[in-house]
Amino acid sequence: MKIRIDEDYYRWNCEWCDTENRVLWIRVHEGLTCGACHRATHLGGEMLASQEAKISAGLY
């Protein structure tokens, strides 16, 4: 999954139904849920400040 920055949001595509979603950057630590199929996507455990920096740089 690739997460892209769009102003105050992160844009990401659901790997299951291929729907593009947006989430406020402040809510990424709560996990991602697709708006179409409602499947939860986990980013791999607890998110640390260093991981958030990787997401904002598009390296995750």
mmCIF file as Biopython writes it, N, C-alpha, C and O atoms, coordinates in Angstrom:
data_model
#
loop_
_atom_site.group_PDB
_atom_site.id
_atom_site.type_symbol
_atom_site.label_atom_id
_atom_site.label_alt_id
_atom_site.label_comp_id
_atom_site.label_asym_id
_atom_site.label_entity_id
_atom_site.label_seq_id
_atom_site.pdbx_PDB_ins_code
_atom_site.Cartn_x
_atom_site.Cartn_y
_atom_site.Cartn_z
_atom_site.occupancy
_atom_site.B_iso_or_equiv
_atom_site.auth_seq_id
_atom_site.auth_asym_id
_atom_site.pdbx_PDB_model_num
ATOM 1   N N  . MET A ? 1  ? 0.841   -1.161 0.000  1.0 0.0 1  A 1 
ATOM 2   C CA . MET A ? 1  ? 0.000   0.000  0.000  1.0 0.0 1  A 1 
ATOM 3   C C  . MET A ? 1  ? 0.892   1.230  0.000  1.0 0.0 1  A 1 
ATOM 4   O O  . MET A ? 1  ? 1.867   1.298  0.748  1.0 0.0 1  A 1 
ATOM 5   N N  . LYS A ? 2  ? 0.564   2.183  -0.822 1.0 0.0 2  A 1 
ATOM 6   C CA . LYS A ? 2  ? 1.310   3.422  -0.895 1.0 0.0 2  A 1 
ATOM 7   C C  . LYS A ? 2  ? 0.443   4.541  -0.331 1.0 0.0 2  A 1 
ATOM 8   O O  . LYS A ? 2  ? -0.710  4.712  -0.728 1.0 0.0 2  A 1 
ATOM 9   N N  . ILE A ? 3  ? 1.010   5.291  0.591  1.0 0.0 3  A 1 
ATOM 10  C CA . ILE A ? 3  ? 0.302   6.407  1.209  1.0 0.0 3  A 1 
ATOM 11  C C  . ILE A ? 3  ? 0.891   7.696  0.659  1.0 0.0 3  A 1 
ATOM 12  O O  . ILE A ? 3  ? 2.107   7.887  0.670  1.0 0.0 3  A 1 
ATOM 13  N N  . ARG A ? 4  ? 0.011   8.589  0.174  1.0 0.0 4  A 1 
ATOM 14  C CA . ARG A ? 4  ? 0.439   9.862  -0.392 1.0 0.0 4  A 1 
ATOM 15  C C  . ARG A ? 4  ? -0.125  11.015 0.430  1.0 0.0 4  A 1 
ATOM 16  O O  . ARG A ? 4  ? -1.215  10.908 0.993  1.0 0.0 4  A 1 
ATOM 17  N N  . ILE A ? 5  ? 0.612   12.107 0.498  1.0 0.0 5  A 1 
ATOM 18  C CA . ILE A ? 5  ? 0.183   13.285 1.247  1.0 0.0 5  A 1 
ATOM 19  C C  . ILE A ? 5  ? -0.683  14.165 0.354  1.0 0.0 5  A 1 
ATOM 20  O O  . ILE A ? 5  ? -0.354  14.386 -0.811 1.0 0.0 5  A 1 
ATOM 21  N N  . ASP A ? 6  ? -1.793  14.667 0.901  1.0 0.0 6  A 1 
ATOM 22  C CA . ASP A ? 6  ? -2.673  15.599 0.201  1.0 0.0 6  A 1 
ATOM 23  C C  . ASP A ? 6  ? -3.180  16.613 1.218  1.0 0.0 6  A 1 
ATOM 24  O O  . ASP A ? 6  ? -4.224  16.409 1.838  1.0 0.0 6  A 1 
ATOM 25  N N  . GLU A ? 7  ? -2.439  17.709 1.391  1.0 0.0 7  A 1 
ATOM 26  C CA . GLU A ? 7  ? -2.732  18.751 2.376  1.0 0.0 7  A 1 
ATOM 27  C C  . GLU A ? 7  ? -2.825  18.162 3.779  1.0 0.0 7  A 1 
ATOM 28  O O  . GLU A ? 7  ? -1.810  17.696 4.298  1.0 0.0 7  A 1 
ATOM 29  N N  . ASP A ? 8  ? -3.995  18.161 4.417  1.0 0.0 8  A 1 
ATOM 30  C CA . ASP A ? 8  ? -4.163  17.636 5.773  1.0 0.0 8  A 1 
ATOM 31  C C  . ASP A ? 8  ? -4.513  16.156 5.784  1.0 0.0 8  A 1 
ATOM 32  O O  . ASP A ? 8  ? -4.788  15.597 6.846  1.0 0.0 8  A 1 
ATOM 33  N N  . TYR A ? 9  ? -4.506  15.517 4.632  1.0 0.0 9  A 1 
ATOM 34  C CA . TYR A ? 9  ? -4.932  14.124 4.501  1.0 0.0 9  A 1 
ATOM 35  C C  . TYR A ? 9  ? -3.813  13.255 3.958  1.0 0.0 9  A 1 
ATOM 36  O O  . TYR A ? 9  ? -2.860  13.738 3.346  1.0 0.0 9  A 1 
ATOM 37  N N  . TYR A ? 10 ? -3.954  11.967 4.197  1.0 0.0 10 A 1 
ATOM 38  C CA . TYR A ? 10 ? -3.167  10.953 3.499  1.0 0.0 10 A 1 
ATOM 39  C C  . TYR A ? 10 ? -4.126  10.249 2.553  1.0 0.0 10 A 1 
ATOM 40  O O  . TYR A ? 10 ? -5.241  9.903  2.943  1.0 0.0 10 A 1 
ATOM 41  N N  . ARG A ? 11 ? -3.704  10.036 1.322  1.0 0.0 11 A 1 
ATOM 42  C CA . ARG A ? 11 ? -4.483  9.274  0.344  1.0 0.0 11 A 1 
ATOM 43  C C  . ARG A ? 11 ? -3.872  7.889  0.249  1.0 0.0 11 A 1 
ATOM 44  O O  . ARG A ? 11 ? -2.650  7.741  0.220  1.0 0.0 11 A 1 
ATOM 45  N N  . TRP A ? 12 ? -4.721  6.881  0.202  1.0 0.0 12 A 1 
ATOM 46  C CA . TRP A ? 12 ? -4.245  5.497  0.077  1.0 0.0 12 A 1 
ATOM 47  C C  . TRP A ? 12 ? -5.292  4.685  -0.651 1.0 0.0 12 A 1 
ATOM 48  O O  . TRP A ? 12 ? -6.475  5.025  -0.638 1.0 0.0 12 A 1 
ATOM 49  N N  . ASN A ? 13 ? -4.856  3.610  -1.288 1.0 0.0 13 A 1 
ATOM 50  C CA . ASN A ? 13 ? -5.751  2.709  -2.002 1.0 0.0 13 A 1 
ATOM 51  C C  . ASN A ? 13 ? -5.934  1.439  -1.209 1.0 0.0 13 A 1 
ATOM 52  O O  . ASN A ? 13 ? -4.967  0.861  -0.712 1.0 0.0 13 A 1 
ATOM 53  N N  . CYS A ? 14 ? -7.185  1.000  -1.090 1.0 0.0 14 A 1 
ATOM 54  C CA . CYS A ? 14 ? -7.493  -0.259 -0.431 1.0 0.0 14 A 1 
ATOM 55  C C  . CYS A ? 14 ? -6.976  -1.389 -1.325 1.0 0.0 14 A 1 
ATOM 56  O O  . CYS A ? 14 ? -7.287  -1.440 -2.515 1.0 0.0 14 A 1 
ATOM 57  N N  . GLU A ? 15 ? -6.193  -2.283 -0.748 1.0 0.0 15 A 1 
ATOM 58  C CA . GLU A ? 15 ? -5.637  -3.390 -1.525 1.0 0.0 15 A 1 
ATOM 59  C C  . GLU A ? 15 ? -6.681  -4.449 -1.856 1.0 0.0 15 A 1 
ATOM 60  O O  . GLU A ? 15 ? -6.477  -5.258 -2.762 1.0 0.0 15 A 1 
ATOM 61  N N  . TRP A ? 16 ? -7.789  -4.451 -1.136 1.0 0.0 16 A 1 
ATOM 62  C CA . TRP A ? 16 ? -8.796  -5.474 -1.365 1.0 0.0 16 A 1 
ATOM 63  C C  . TRP A ? 16 ? -9.779  -5.071 -2.462 1.0 0.0 16 A 1 
ATOM 64  O O  . TRP A ? 16 ? -10.064 -5.866 -3.358 1.0 0.0 16 A 1 
ATOM 65  N N  . CYS A ? 17 ? -10.302 -3.835 -2.401 1.0 0.0 17 A 1 
ATOM 66  C CA . CYS A ? 17 ? -11.313 -3.423 -3.390 1.0 0.0 17 A 1 
ATOM 67  C C  . CYS A ? 17 ? -10.813 -2.335 -4.340 1.0 0.0 17 A 1 
ATOM 68  O O  . CYS A ? 17 ? -11.556 -1.899 -5.219 1.0 0.0 17 A 1 
ATOM 69  N N  . ASP A ? 18 ? -9.558  -1.888 -4.175 1.0 0.0 18 A 1 
ATOM 70  C CA . ASP A ? 18 ? -8.915  -0.895 -5.039 1.0 0.0 18 A 1 
ATOM 71  C C  . ASP A ? 18 ? -9.654  0.446  -5.050 1.0 0.0 18 A 1 
ATOM 72  O O  . ASP A ? 18 ? -9.736  1.100  -6.090 1.0 0.0 18 A 1 
ATOM 73  N N  . THR A ? 19 ? -10.182 0.851  -3.915 1.0 0.0 19 A 1 
ATOM 74  C CA . THR A ? 19 ? -10.841 2.141  -3.770 1.0 0.0 19 A 1 
ATOM 75  C C  . THR A ? 19 ? -9.860  3.136  -3.181 1.0 0.0 19 A 1 
ATOM 76  O O  . THR A ? 19 ? -9.124  2.808  -2.250 1.0 0.0 19 A 1 
ATOM 77  N N  . GLU A ? 20 ? -9.842  4.356  -3.717 1.0 0.0 20 A 1 
ATOM 78  C CA . GLU A ? 20 ? -8.980  5.390  -3.156 1.0 0.0 20 A 1 
ATOM 79  C C  . GLU A ? 20 ? -9.671  6.016  -1.953 1.0 0.0 20 A 1 
ATOM 80  O O  . GLU A ? 20 ? -10.849 6.366  -2.022 1.0 0.0 20 A 1 
ATOM 81  N N  . ASN A ? 21 ? -8.940  6.158  -0.851 1.0 0.0 21 A 1 
ATOM 82  C CA . ASN A ? 21 ? -9.470  6.690  0.398  1.0 0.0 21 A 1 
ATOM 83  C C  . ASN A ? 21 ? -8.610  7.848  0.871  1.0 0.0 21 A 1 
ATOM 84  O O  . ASN A ? 21 ? -7.459  8.002  0.460  1.0 0.0 21 A 1 
ATOM 85  N N  . ARG A ? 22 ? -9.200  8.667  1.752  1.0 0.0 22 A 1 
ATOM 86  C CA . ARG A ? 22 ? -8.471  9.742  2.403  1.0 0.0 22 A 1 
ATOM 87  C C  . ARG A ? 22 ? -8.695  9.650  3.896  1.0 0.0 22 A 1 
ATOM 88  O O  . ARG A ? 22 ? -9.783  9.292  4.348  1.0 0.0 22 A 1 
ATOM 89  N N  . VAL A ? 23 ? -7.665  9.973  4.665  1.0 0.0 23 A 1 
ATOM 90  C CA . VAL A ? 23 ? -7.779  9.983  6.117  1.0 0.0 23 A 1 
ATOM 91  C C  . VAL A ? 23 ? -6.983  11.181 6.623  1.0 0.0 23 A 1 
ATOM 92  O O  . VAL A ? 23 ? -5.910  11.487 6.102  1.0 0.0 23 A 1 
ATOM 93  N N  . LEU A ? 24 ? -7.516  11.858 7.643  1.0 0.0 24 A 1 
ATOM 94  C CA . LEU A ? 24 ? -6.772  12.952 8.256  1.0 0.0 24 A 1 
ATOM 95  C C  . LEU A ? 24 ? -5.462  12.429 8.819  1.0 0.0 24 A 1 
ATOM 96  O O  . LEU A ? 24 ? -5.427  11.330 9.372  1.0 0.0 24 A 1 
ATOM 97  N N  . TRP A ? 25 ? -4.402  13.181 8.693  1.0 0.0 25 A 1 
ATOM 98  C CA . TRP A ? 25 ? -3.082  12.717 9.140  1.0 0.0 25 A 1 
ATOM 99  C C  . TRP A ? 25 ? -3.088  12.410 10.626 1.0 0.0 25 A 1 
ATOM 100 O O  . TRP A ? 25 ? -2.339  11.542 11.072 1.0 0.0 25 A 1 
ATOM 101 N N  . ILE A ? 26 ? -3.904  13.090 11.396 1.0 0.0 26 A 1 
ATOM 102 C CA . ILE A ? 26 ? -3.938  12.879 12.845 1.0 0.0 26 A 1 
ATOM 103 C C  . ILE A ? 26 ? -4.563  11.531 13.206 1.0 0.0 26 A 1 
ATOM 104 O O  . ILE A ? 26 ? -4.327  11.022 14.301 1.0 0.0 26 A 1 
ATOM 105 N N  . ARG A ? 27 ? -5.352  10.947 12.308 1.0 0.0 27 A 1 
ATOM 106 C CA . ARG A ? 27 ? -6.040  9.688  12.589 1.0 0.0 27 A 1 
ATOM 107 C C  . ARG A ? 27 ? -5.335  8.449  12.070 1.0 0.0 27 A 1 
ATOM 108 O O  . ARG A ? 27 ? -5.838  7.341  12.254 1.0 0.0 27 A 1 
ATOM 109 N N  . VAL A ? 28 ? -4.205  8.599  11.439 1.0 0.0 28 A 1 
ATOM 110 C CA . VAL A ? 28 ? -3.492  7.448  10.891 1.0 0.0 28 A 1 
ATOM 111 C C  . VAL A ? 28 ? -3.099  6.480  11.992 1.0 0.0 28 A 1 
ATOM 112 O O  . VAL A ? 28 ? -3.088  5.270  11.769 1.0 0.0 28 A 1 
ATOM 113 N N  . HIS A ? 29 ? -2.773  6.988  13.182 1.0 0.0 29 A 1 
ATOM 114 C CA . HIS A ? 29 ? -2.355  6.109  14.285 1.0 0.0 29 A 1 
ATOM 115 C C  . HIS A ? 29 ? -3.482  5.210  14.765 1.0 0.0 29 A 1 
ATOM 116 O O  . HIS A ? 29 ? -3.223  4.198  15.417 1.0 0.0 29 A 1 
ATOM 117 N N  . GLU A ? 30 ? -4.745  5.559  14.454 1.0 0.0 30 A 1 
ATOM 118 C CA . GLU A ? 30 ? -5.890  4.733  14.847 1.0 0.0 30 A 1 
ATOM 119 C C  . GLU A ? 30 ? -6.087  3.555  13.895 1.0 0.0 30 A 1 
ATOM 120 O O  . GLU A ? 30 ? -6.858  2.640  14.185 1.0 0.0 30 A 1 
ATOM 121 N N  . GLY A ? 31 ? -5.401  3.579  12.777 1.0 0.0 31 A 1 
ATOM 122 C CA . GLY A ? 31 ? -5.563  2.539  11.763 1.0 0.0 31 A 1 
ATOM 123 C C  . GLY A ? 31 ? -6.368  3.072  10.590 1.0 0.0 31 A 1 
ATOM 124 O O  . GLY A ? 31 ? -6.989  4.130  10.689 1.0 0.0 31 A 1 
ATOM 125 N N  . LEU A ? 32 ? -6.359  2.360  9.505  1.0 0.0 32 A 1 
ATOM 126 C CA . LEU A ? 32 ? -7.055  2.772  8.299  1.0 0.0 32 A 1 
ATOM 127 C C  . LEU A ? 32 ? -8.204  1.825  8.022  1.0 0.0 32 A 1 
ATOM 128 O O  . LEU A ? 32 ? -8.050  0.608  8.124  1.0 0.0 32 A 1 
ATOM 129 N N  . THR A ? 33 ? -9.355  2.377  7.671  1.0 0.0 33 A 1 
ATOM 130 C CA . THR A ? 33 ? -10.524 1.589  7.304  1.0 0.0 33 A 1 
ATOM 131 C C  . THR A ? 33 ? -11.036 2.101  5.968  1.0 0.0 33 A 1 
ATOM 132 O O  . THR A ? 33 ? -11.224 3.304  5.789  1.0 0.0 33 A 1 
ATOM 133 N N  . CYS A ? 34 ? -11.258 1.195  5.040  1.0 0.0 34 A 1 
ATOM 134 C CA . CYS A ? 34 ? -11.748 1.565  3.713  1.0 0.0 34 A 1 
ATOM 135 C C  . CYS A ? 34 ? -13.170 2.101  3.803  1.0 0.0 34 A 1 
ATOM 136 O O  . CYS A ? 34 ? -14.005 1.540  4.512  1.0 0.0 34 A 1 
ATOM 137 N N  . GLY A ? 35 ? -13.442 3.174  3.095  1.0 0.0 35 A 1 
ATOM 138 C CA . GLY A ? 35 ? -14.771 3.765  3.093  1.0 0.0 35 A 1 
ATOM 139 C C  . GLY A ? 35 ? -15.777 2.964  2.281  1.0 0.0 35 A 1 
ATOM 140 O O  . GLY A ? 35 ? -16.980 3.107  2.495  1.0 0.0 35 A 1 
ATOM 141 N N  . ALA A ? 36 ? -15.321 2.123  1.353  1.0 0.0 36 A 1 
ATOM 142 C CA . ALA A ? 36 ? -16.215 1.346  0.500  1.0 0.0 36 A 1 
ATOM 143 C C  . ALA A ? 36 ? -16.506 -0.034 1.077  1.0 0.0 36 A 1 
ATOM 144 O O  . ALA A ? 36 ? -17.668 -0.397 1.261  1.0 0.0 36 A 1 
ATOM 145 N N  . CYS A ? 37 ? -15.457 -0.805 1.363  1.0 0.0 37 A 1 
ATOM 146 C CA . CYS A ? 37 ? -15.663 -2.187 1.816  1.0 0.0 37 A 1 
ATOM 147 C C  . CYS A ? 37 ? -15.548 -2.328 3.336  1.0 0.0 37 A 1 
ATOM 148 O O  . CYS A ? 37 ? -15.840 -3.393 3.879  1.0 0.0 37 A 1 
ATOM 149 N N  . HIS A ? 38 ? -15.128 -1.267 4.023  1.0 0.0 38 A 1 
ATOM 150 C CA . HIS A ? 38 ? -15.019 -1.221 5.488  1.0 0.0 38 A 1 
ATOM 151 C C  . HIS A ? 38 ? -14.021 -2.213 6.064  1.0 0.0 38 A 1 
ATOM 152 O O  . HIS A ? 38 ? -14.133 -2.594 7.228  1.0 0.0 38 A 1 
ATOM 153 N N  . ARG A ? 39 ? -13.052 -2.633 5.272  1.0 0.0 39 A 1 
ATOM 154 C CA . ARG A ? 39 ? -11.990 -3.510 5.774  1.0 0.0 39 A 1 
ATOM 155 C C  . ARG A ? 39 ? -10.928 -2.678 6.454  1.0 0.0 39 A 1 
ATOM 156 O O  . ARG A ? 39 ? -10.546 -1.615 5.964  1.0 0.0 39 A 1 
ATOM 157 N N  . ALA A ? 40 ? -10.456 -3.163 7.577  1.0 0.0 40 A 1 
ATOM 158 C CA . ALA A ? 40 ? -9.391  -2.478 8.312  1.0 0.0 40 A 1 
ATOM 159 C C  . ALA A ? 40 ? -8.045  -2.838 7.707  1.0 0.0 40 A 1 
ATOM 160 O O  . ALA A ? 40 ? -7.804  -3.992 7.351  1.0 0.0 40 A 1 
ATOM 161 N N  . THR A ? 41 ? -7.179  -1.860 7.593  1.0 0.0 41 A 1 
ATOM 162 C CA . THR A ? 41 ? -5.826  -2.069 7.109  1.0 0.0 41 A 1 
ATOM 163 C C  . THR A ? 41 ? -4.880  -1.656 8.216  1.0 0.0 41 A 1 
ATOM 164 O O  . THR A ? 41 ? -4.960  -0.538 8.726  1.0 0.0 41 A 1 
ATOM 165 N N  . HIS A ? 42 ? -3.998  -2.543 8.582  1.0 0.0 42 A 1 
ATOM 166 C CA . HIS A ? 42 ? -3.067  -2.268 9.666  1.0 0.0 42 A 1 
ATOM 167 C C  . HIS A ? 42 ? -1.719  -1.889 9.081  1.0 0.0 42 A 1 
ATOM 168 O O  . HIS A ? 42 ? -1.288  -2.442 8.070  1.0 0.0 42 A 1 
ATOM 169 N N  . LEU A ? 43 ? -1.072  -0.955 9.717  1.0 0.0 43 A 1 
ATOM 170 C CA . LEU A ? 43 ? 0.232   -0.493 9.242  1.0 0.0 43 A 1 
ATOM 171 C C  . LEU A ? 43 ? 1.376   -1.260 9.868  1.0 0.0 43 A 1 
ATOM 172 O O  . LEU A ? 43 ? 2.538   -0.934 9.621  1.0 0.0 43 A 1 
ATOM 173 N N  . GLY A ? 44 ? 1.087   -2.258 10.661 1.0 0.0 44 A 1 
ATOM 174 C CA . GLY A ? 44 ? 2.142   -3.096 11.216 1.0 0.0 44 A 1 
ATOM 175 C C  . GLY A ? 44 ? 2.534   -2.749 12.629 1.0 0.0 44 A 1 
ATOM 176 O O  . GLY A ? 44 ? 3.697   -2.432 12.881 1.0 0.0 44 A 1 
ATOM 177 N N  . GLY A ? 45 ? 1.606   -2.800 13.558 1.0 0.0 45 A 1 
ATOM 178 C CA . GLY A ? 45 ? 1.926   -2.565 14.963 1.0 0.0 45 A 1 
ATOM 179 C C  . GLY A ? 45 ? 1.741   -1.128 15.378 1.0 0.0 45 A 1 
ATOM 180 O O  . GLY A ? 45 ? 1.097   -0.336 14.690 1.0 0.0 45 A 1 
ATOM 181 N N  . GLU A ? 46 ? 2.323   -0.804 16.528 1.0 0.0 46 A 1 
ATOM 182 C CA . GLU A ? 46 ? 2.213   0.548  17.035 1.0 0.0 46 A 1 
ATOM 183 C C  . GLU A ? 46 ? 3.053   1.479  16.180 1.0 0.0 46 A 1 
ATOM 184 O O  . GLU A ? 46 ? 4.146   1.125  15.737 1.0 0.0 46 A 1 
ATOM 185 N N  . MET A ? 47 ? 2.533   2.660  15.957 1.0 0.0 47 A 1 
ATOM 186 C CA . MET A ? 47 ? 3.237   3.615  15.136 1.0 0.0 47 A 1 
ATOM 187 C C  . MET A ? 47 ? 4.062   4.534  16.022 1.0 0.0 47 A 1 
ATOM 188 O O  . MET A ? 47 ? 3.535   5.171  16.934 1.0 0.0 47 A 1 
ATOM 189 N N  . LEU A ? 48 ? 5.328   4.595  15.753 1.0 0.0 48 A 1 
ATOM 190 C CA . LEU A ? 48 ? 6.233   5.459  16.485 1.0 0.0 48 A 1 
ATOM 191 C C  . LEU A ? 48 ? 6.466   6.742  15.692 1.0 0.0 48 A 1 
ATOM 192 O O  . LEU A ? 48 ? 6.128   6.808  14.510 1.0 0.0 48 A 1 
ATOM 193 N N  . ALA A ? 49 ? 7.027   7.740  16.318 1.0 0.0 49 A 1 
ATOM 194 C CA . ALA A ? 49 ? 7.299   9.010  15.649 1.0 0.0 49 A 1 
ATOM 195 C C  . ALA A ? 49 ? 8.182   8.805  14.416 1.0 0.0 49 A 1 
ATOM 196 O O  . ALA A ? 49 ? 7.989   9.475  13.401 1.0 0.0 49 A 1 
ATOM 197 N N  . SER A ? 50 ? 9.143   7.893  14.495 1.0 0.0 50 A 1 
ATOM 198 C CA . SER A ? 50 ? 10.013  7.644  13.341 1.0 0.0 50 A 1 
ATOM 199 C C  . SER A ? 50 ? 9.230   7.035  12.184 1.0 0.0 50 A 1 
ATOM 200 O O  . SER A ? 50 ? 9.522   7.319  11.022 1.0 0.0 50 A 1 
ATOM 201 N N  . GLN A ? 51 ? 8.226   6.192  12.494 1.0 0.0 51 A 1 
ATOM 202 C CA . GLN A ? 51 ? 7.397   5.617  11.441 1.0 0.0 51 A 1 
ATOM 203 C C  . GLN A ? 51 ? 6.506   6.679  10.819 1.0 0.0 51 A 1 
ATOM 204 O O  . GLN A ? 51 ? 6.271   6.659  9.610  1.0 0.0 51 A 1 
ATOM 205 N N  . GLU A ? 52 ? 6.004   7.611  11.630 1.0 0.0 52 A 1 
ATOM 206 C CA . GLU A ? 52 ? 5.183   8.688  11.083 1.0 0.0 52 A 1 
ATOM 207 C C  . GLU A ? 52 ? 6.000   9.534  10.134 1.0 0.0 52 A 1 
ATOM 208 O O  . GLU A ? 52 ? 5.478   9.986  9.115  1.0 0.0 52 A 1 
ATOM 209 N N  . ALA A ? 53 ? 7.260   9.762  10.435 1.0 0.0 53 A 1 
ATOM 210 C CA . ALA A ? 53 ? 8.125   10.516 9.544  1.0 0.0 53 A 1 
ATOM 211 C C  . ALA A ? 53 ? 8.302   9.777  8.214  1.0 0.0 53 A 1 
ATOM 212 O O  . ALA A ? 53 ? 8.338   10.403 7.155  1.0 0.0 53 A 1 
ATOM 213 N N  . LYS A ? 54 ? 8.413   8.442  8.271  1.0 0.0 54 A 1 
ATOM 214 C CA . LYS A ? 54 ? 8.538   7.657  7.059  1.0 0.0 54 A 1 
ATOM 215 C C  . LYS A ? 54 ? 7.280   7.761  6.211  1.0 0.0 54 A 1 
ATOM 216 O O  . LYS A ? 54 ? 7.358   7.859  4.987  1.0 0.0 54 A 1 
ATOM 217 N N  . ILE A ? 55 ? 6.108   7.740  6.866  1.0 0.0 55 A 1 
ATOM 218 C CA . ILE A ? 55 ? 4.856   7.853  6.117  1.0 0.0 55 A 1 
ATOM 219 C C  . ILE A ? 55 ? 4.781   9.196  5.426  1.0 0.0 55 A 1 
ATOM 220 O O  . ILE A ? 55 ? 4.433   9.262  4.247  1.0 0.0 55 A 1 
ATOM 221 N N  . SER A ? 56 ? 5.101   10.277 6.137  1.0 0.0 56 A 1 
ATOM 222 C CA . SER A ? 56 ? 5.007   11.598 5.539  1.0 0.0 56 A 1 
ATOM 223 C C  . SER A ? 56 ? 6.014   11.770 4.408  1.0 0.0 56 A 1 
ATOM 224 O O  . SER A ? 56 ? 5.799   12.591 3.517  1.0 0.0 56 A 1 
ATOM 225 N N  . ALA A ? 57 ? 7.103   11.017 4.425  1.0 0.0 57 A 1 
ATOM 226 C CA . ALA A ? 57 ? 8.084   11.080 3.353  1.0 0.0 57 A 1 
ATOM 227 C C  . ALA A ? 57 ? 7.756   10.095 2.230  1.0 0.0 57 A 1 
ATOM 228 O O  . ALA A ? 57 ? 8.432   10.092 1.201  1.0 0.0 57 A 1 
ATOM 229 N N  . GLY A ? 58 ? 6.723   9.255  2.413  1.0 0.0 58 A 1 
ATOM 230 C CA . GLY A ? 58 ? 6.329   8.281  1.399  1.0 0.0 58 A 1 
ATOM 231 C C  . GLY A ? 58 ? 7.235   7.068  1.349  1.0 0.0 58 A 1 
ATOM 232 O O  . GLY A ? 58 ? 7.297   6.388  0.325  1.0 0.0 58 A 1 
ATOM 233 N N  . LEU A ? 59 ? 7.942   6.780  2.436  1.0 0.0 59 A 1 
ATOM 234 C CA . LEU A ? 59 ? 8.890   5.670  2.448  1.0 0.0 59 A 1 
ATOM 235 C C  . LEU A ? 59 ? 8.330   4.417  3.076  1.0 0.0 59 A 1 
ATOM 236 O O  . LEU A ? 59 ? 9.015   3.395  3.075  1.0 0.0 59 A 1 
ATOM 237 N N  . TYR A ? 60 ? 7.139   4.435  3.605  1.0 0.0 60 A 1 
ATOM 238 C CA . TYR A ? 60 ? 6.608   3.295  4.337  1.0 0.0 60 A 1 
ATOM 239 C C  . TYR A ? 60 ? 6.088   2.252  3.415  1.0 0.0 60 A 1 
ATOM 240 O O  . TYR A ? 60 ? 5.601   1.215  3.867  1.0 0.0 60 A 1 
#
